[in-house]
Structures are given as structure tokens and as C-alpha cells.
Amino acid sequence: MSKGVAITGMGIISAIGNNVAENYQSLIDGKKGISRISKIQTIHKDDIMVGEISLSNSELEKELGLDSNNNYSRTALLGVIAAKEAVKNAAITNISAYKTGLISSTSVGGMDMTERYYYDYLTNPENQKYIDGHHAGDSTQKIAQQLGIDQSLVTTISTACSSAANAIMLGARLIKSGQLDRVVVGGTDCLSKFTINGFKTLMILSDTYSTPFDENRKGLNLGEAAAFLVLESDTVVKTENKTVLGYVKGYGNANDAFHQTASSDNGDGATLAMEKALKVAGLKPENIDYINAHGTATGNNDLSEGRAIIRVFGDNHVPDFSSTKAYTGHTLAAAGAIEAVFSVLALQNDVIYPNLNFKTQMKEFDITPELQLKKKSLQTVLSNSLGFGGNCSTVIFSKQQ
């Protein structure tokens, strides 16, 4: 059986909390972070609902001790907050003591500042500093600088909604291969008009609370968030006598190349990703106790993912499953890391989160998500992050190595 890679630290900021403890409390209290748009000036502000983080950019800058002349995008601010919490949670006092890397993911990058100052760039030199923060790698570099690992392996992944899951997978592989002793992995994305307009053209945004796996689902709620995990090798864990929160046991990535913005109706990519993850972990479907589903509440995703789950586990053997996106919104590139933190918290506390807002069973199959907070002894959790039709990823988390 494959040995797992230890998770020794976690950090998160989302619409339901500014740290790990607040997020967990919201999960068990059934507290949604979804509301009408309040922080972005957009013509769609009354048309859709989103998961906004309560803190303003100024408040985030103050928390990080940044001077007023900084050029941090909101994506970078959120990422630094979460990554610092993860490193602190891992009790790391000397980041340079071991070969340490950073793999961060994002889809929107610094677009929030670009769209704010776009028409001002040529005439106002004061705001030209944000041009450097536009590209996706800028938030990664700023996180690395804040953590003190900018001279190590630092890279950015952007594979749509599976980005952070791919960051976790790459980090685990780098540790297993001995190229790194420790790696901070995760993702960060803020809300922006660019993102809202893009998903609006796909016609998959809901004007009310999202309803994952419901027959009458209307679409997703976008959300902003950041989350990071610290992965460490056996050597570091043993030498430092580290507390282990869980293990990255298996992972799978599959490109089904079905459509640029849609998964195949039969869930080919998700099926392949889950099967690969089980194979890497050396586990059988019956070893999975809970599935933290991708569950975006779009017509395509929930049908495709539901069919894939049935293909892998069988009609009568599907484990408890639920989507947590009704809490936070769909946080895009950060989603895989957000739900990785939620999965590890589920393992630590032996709890399955309810699939909020569900009312009507889907007609295409009989499987139903967990609707109430449920206490259950958990050993292994499978977390799906399905990035459109071209990049599907799944990560398995376990209490045991």
C-alpha cells in the first residue's frame, strides 16, 4: 500500500471564516457565507449571489503590516493570510531548515486591480504599480516572499477549478521523489468583474442560494477564498516530532478532453481521476468513508459527477457524500485547497457536513447527498475537484499513512 505524505499545517480564509477554527465552526453550524454582492461595482450585483470575505483590502493590508504603497492584489492578500496561518499551524520556526517549496494556484490572478485601474494606467503613474501584479505568478511570488522561501522551488498552477488539487498532487509527488522535504500547497482567488462576467456568459450562475445535487438546481454561487496546507516528509516529521493532521494518500488527474467548459455527461474524466487516486493510494472503493464532492450545483457538473461516483462505487455502495460549496460558493482555483482543509477537518472530528439547500432528488439516479450534520468514524475521505472537461483531479486524505 502506498505511503501517505504528512499534512502538518493548514490555513484558510473564506466567506464563512477568517481562519481554520472559524470555518469549521460555520460548517458544523450550517452557516452559509452567501449574499448579494457588496464589494464590487457590477451591473450584475442584484442578479446573482456570491461568497464574499468580510474583510476589506485595507483591513487585510493592516493585518499583514503592509505599507500604503504596496501593489498587492486581493488574490495575493488572501493567499498570504492563509499561507501564513498554515505555516504557523505547522509550528515552523525556521523555513530554511529543510528544502521547502511553494506551489500556489490561481485563476484570476491580479485581475481585480487591473480592471479597477485599467483606464487610469496611462494617465496616473501612482496606479501603474498594479500592472506588475496582474499576472498569475505575482500572488505566488508575494506569498513566497512573505514566507521567506522565494529562493526555493516556487511555481504557479492554473487549471481552472482543479488548480489547488493539482498543487497538492504535485507537492506530494515532489516529497515522495525526494526533491523537497517540505512544500506549502494550495490556492487563492478573489472575486472580480472579470470572473463574474465570464461565468455569466456561461449561463451557470444562480440568482439564489446554490443547491448542489438538487433536481431544480439553477447554477453556482461564485466565491473568493484562499487555503494552504503544509506537506512534510517522514524525515521532517520524525526529526521535528511533528503533529500530523492527516495524510495525502492518493491522487489522480485525468484529461477527458470533452469540452472547453463542460464535463462529459457520463463523467469520464471524474471516473478516471477517482480510479487513479484509489490506485495510487492502494485502496478499494469500499475503503472510502466520505466523498467531499465537487458539487457546483450546475446542471452539467452534478449530473456528470453523480454518474462518475456511481461508476466507481456502484449503485448500492456509494459512500456518504456532500458538497460544501453551498457554504463558501465555488472558489475556483482555491476550491481544491478549501475542500482539502474541510476534508482533513472531517477526518479529525469524525463528521460529515450537510449538503445545504437540497430539496428534490435528481431524476437521473437514486443517490442522495447527506442532508444533516452526521457523526461517523472516518478513516479516509475522497475530495473531488473537477476542472471543466479538460482537467479533473481527485485527492484522497487519510488518518493513516
URCORPE-V18570 format. One record per residue. N is the residue number from 1. SS is DSSP state (hx for helix, st for strand, lp for the rest). PHI is phi in whole degrees, 0 to 359 (* if undefined). D_LAST is the distance of its C-alpha to the last C-alpha in whole Angstrom. Layout:
n ss phi d_last
N SS PHI D_LAST
N SS PHI D_LAST
//
This chain:
n ss phi d_last
1 lp * 9
2 lp 295 8
3 lp 281 5
4 lp 273 5
5 st 259 7
6 st 290 8
7 st 257 10
8 st 244 13
9 st 203 16
10 st 217 18
11 st 215 22
12 st 203 24
13 st 219 27
14 st 209 29
15 lp 292 32
16 lp 249 30
17 st 167 29
18 lp 263 30
19 lp 200 26
20 hx 297 23
21 hx 298 25
22 hx 293 28
23 hx 296 26
24 hx 296 24
25 hx 299 27
26 hx 295 29
27 hx 298 26
28 hx 280 27
29 hx 272 30
30 lp 68 31
31 lp 271 32
32 lp 277 33
33 lp 251 34
34 st 263 36
35 st 204 40
36 st 290 43
37 lp 293 43
38 lp 234 44
39 lp 254 43
40 lp 235 44
41 lp 275 48
42 lp 220 47
43 lp 292 50
44 lp 263 47
45 lp 299 46
46 lp 260 48
47 lp 266 47
48 lp 227 43
49 st 239 40
50 st 222 37
51 st 254 35
52 lp 264 36
53 lp 277 35
54 lp 293 37
55 lp 287 37
56 lp 279 40
57 hx 301 40
58 hx 298 42
59 hx 292 40
60 hx 293 37
61 hx 299 38
62 hx 296 40
63 hx 297 36
64 hx 271 35
65 lp 71 38
66 lp 276 40
67 lp 281 43
68 lp 291 46
69 lp 268 46
70 lp 290 42
71 lp 238 42
72 lp 285 38
73 lp 283 38
74 hx 295 36
75 hx 303 33
76 hx 292 33
77 hx 301 33
78 hx 297 31
79 hx 298 28
80 hx 295 29
81 hx 303 29
82 hx 290 25
83 hx 295 24
84 hx 294 26
85 hx 296 24
86 hx 297 20
87 hx 294 21
88 hx 296 23
89 hx 297 20
90 lp 278 18
91 lp 58 20
92 lp 271 21
93 lp 255 25
94 lp 230 25
95 lp 295 24
96 lp 266 26
97 lp 292 24
98 lp 226 21
99 lp 294 22
100 st 238 21
101 st 235 22
102 st 225 23
103 st 236 22
104 st 246 24
105 st 230 26
106 lp 200 29
107 lp 246 32
108 lp 264 35
109 lp 56 35
110 lp 263 38
111 hx 299 40
112 hx 300 41
113 hx 282 43
114 hx 299 44
115 hx 289 45
116 hx 287 47
117 hx 247 49
118 hx 308 49
119 hx 281 53
120 hx 254 53
121 lp 302 52
122 lp 285 55
123 lp 250 57
124 lp 235 55
125 hx 303 54
126 hx 300 52
127 hx 264 49
128 hx 292 49
129 hx 297 46
130 hx 283 44
131 hx 300 44
132 hx 294 42
133 hx 267 39
134 lp 288 40
135 lp 288 37
136 hx 300 34
137 hx 285 33
138 hx 295 35
139 hx 297 32
140 hx 298 29
141 hx 297 32
142 hx 292 33
143 hx 298 29
144 hx 300 28
145 hx 297 32
146 hx 295 31
147 hx 273 27
148 lp 82 29
149 lp 236 27
150 lp 286 30
151 lp 261 30
152 lp 258 27
153 lp 288 25
154 st 228 26
155 st 212 27
156 st 239 27
157 st 242 26
158 lp 221 29
159 lp 235 28
160 hx 56 29
161 hx 285 27
162 hx 260 24
163 hx 304 24
164 hx 292 22
165 hx 296 19
166 hx 292 20
167 hx 295 20
168 hx 297 16
169 hx 299 16
170 hx 296 18
171 hx 299 16
172 hx 297 13
173 hx 292 15
174 hx 294 17
175 hx 288 14
176 hx 299 13
177 lp 276 16
178 lp 83 17
179 lp 284 20
180 lp 225 18
181 lp 265 17
182 st 211 16
183 st 213 18
184 st 265 19
185 st 232 19
186 st 163 21
187 st 197 24
188 st 209 28
189 st 209 31
190 lp 257 34
191 lp 281 37
192 lp 207 40
193 hx 297 43
194 hx 304 42
195 hx 293 39
196 hx 300 41
197 hx 296 43
198 hx 297 41
199 hx 286 39
200 hx 296 43
201 hx 292 44
202 hx 281 41
203 lp 60 43
204 lp 233 39
205 st 263 40
206 lp 267 40
207 lp 269 43
208 lp 218 41
209 lp 298 38
210 lp 291 36
211 lp 230 35
212 lp 304 32
213 lp 63 32
214 st 264 36
215 lp 303 39
216 lp 258 41
217 lp 301 38
218 lp 246 40
219 lp 140 38
220 st 261 35
221 lp 256 35
222 st 289 35
223 st 217 33
224 lp 244 32
225 st 185 29
226 st 211 26
227 st 207 23
228 st 219 20
229 st 235 17
230 st 258 16
231 st 255 13
232 st 222 12
233 lp 285 11
234 hx 301 10
235 hx 298 14
236 hx 295 15
237 hx 301 12
238 hx 289 13
239 hx 296 17
240 hx 267 17
241 lp 53 16
242 lp 282 14
243 lp 280 13
244 lp 259 10
245 lp 275 11
246 st 169 8
247 st 228 6
248 st 279 8
249 st 266 7
250 st 209 11
251 st 198 14
252 st 210 18
253 st 228 21
254 st 217 24
255 lp 258 28
256 lp 272 30
257 lp 51 33
258 lp 278 35
259 lp 201 37
260 lp 297 37
261 lp 229 36
262 lp 211 35
263 lp 272 32
264 lp 295 34
265 lp 301 35
266 lp 265 33
267 lp 69 29
268 hx 300 29
269 hx 295 27
270 hx 296 25
271 hx 299 24
272 hx 298 23
273 hx 296 21
274 hx 295 19
275 hx 296 19
276 hx 295 18
277 hx 298 15
278 hx 297 14
279 hx 294 15
280 hx 298 13
281 hx 285 10
282 lp 70 11
283 lp 243 12
284 lp 254 16
285 hx 308 18
286 hx 291 18
287 hx 278 14
288 lp 274 15
289 lp 266 16
290 st 203 18
291 st 247 19
292 st 274 20
293 st 285 23
294 lp 296 25
295 lp 43 28
296 lp 278 30
297 lp 73 33
298 lp 265 35
299 hx 301 37
300 hx 288 35
301 hx 298 32
302 hx 293 31
303 hx 292 33
304 hx 296 31
305 hx 292 28
306 hx 300 29
307 hx 296 30
308 hx 295 27
309 hx 299 25
310 hx 295 27
311 hx 298 27
312 hx 279 23
313 hx 255 23
314 lp 89 26
315 lp 305 29
316 lp 258 28
317 lp 230 25
318 lp 290 24
319 lp 289 21
320 st 305 22
321 st 215 23
322 st 197 25
323 st 253 26
324 lp 258 26
325 hx 289 28
326 hx 291 31
327 hx 280 30
328 hx 255 30
329 lp 82 31
330 st 277 30
331 lp 267 29
332 hx 56 29
333 hx 296 27
334 hx 277 25
335 hx 304 24
336 hx 297 21
337 hx 280 20
338 hx 304 22
339 hx 282 20
340 hx 291 16
341 hx 300 17
342 hx 298 19
343 hx 294 16
344 hx 294 14
345 hx 297 17
346 hx 298 17
347 hx 297 13
348 hx 295 14
349 hx 252 18
350 lp 51 17
351 st 220 20
352 st 246 21
353 lp 280 24
354 lp 286 27
355 lp 274 29
356 lp 296 32
357 lp 74 35
358 lp 287 35
359 lp 228 38
360 lp 236 39
361 st 297 37
362 lp 296 37
363 lp 280 39
364 lp 284 37
365 lp 205 35
366 lp 261 34
367 lp 287 30
368 lp 232 30
369 lp 291 28
370 lp 292 27
371 lp 255 30
372 lp 233 29
373 lp 300 27
374 st 231 25
375 st 273 23
376 lp 203 20
377 lp 293 17
378 lp 245 14
379 lp 246 11
380 st 216 11
381 st 236 13
382 st 257 15
383 st 242 17
384 st 266 20
385 st 226 22
386 st 249 25
387 st 276 28
388 lp 52 31
389 lp 265 31
390 lp 253 31
391 st 209 27
392 st 258 24
393 st 220 21
394 st 220 18
395 st 233 14
396 st 253 12
397 st 247 10
398 st 217 7
399 lp 284 7
400 lp 252 4
401 lp 287 0
//
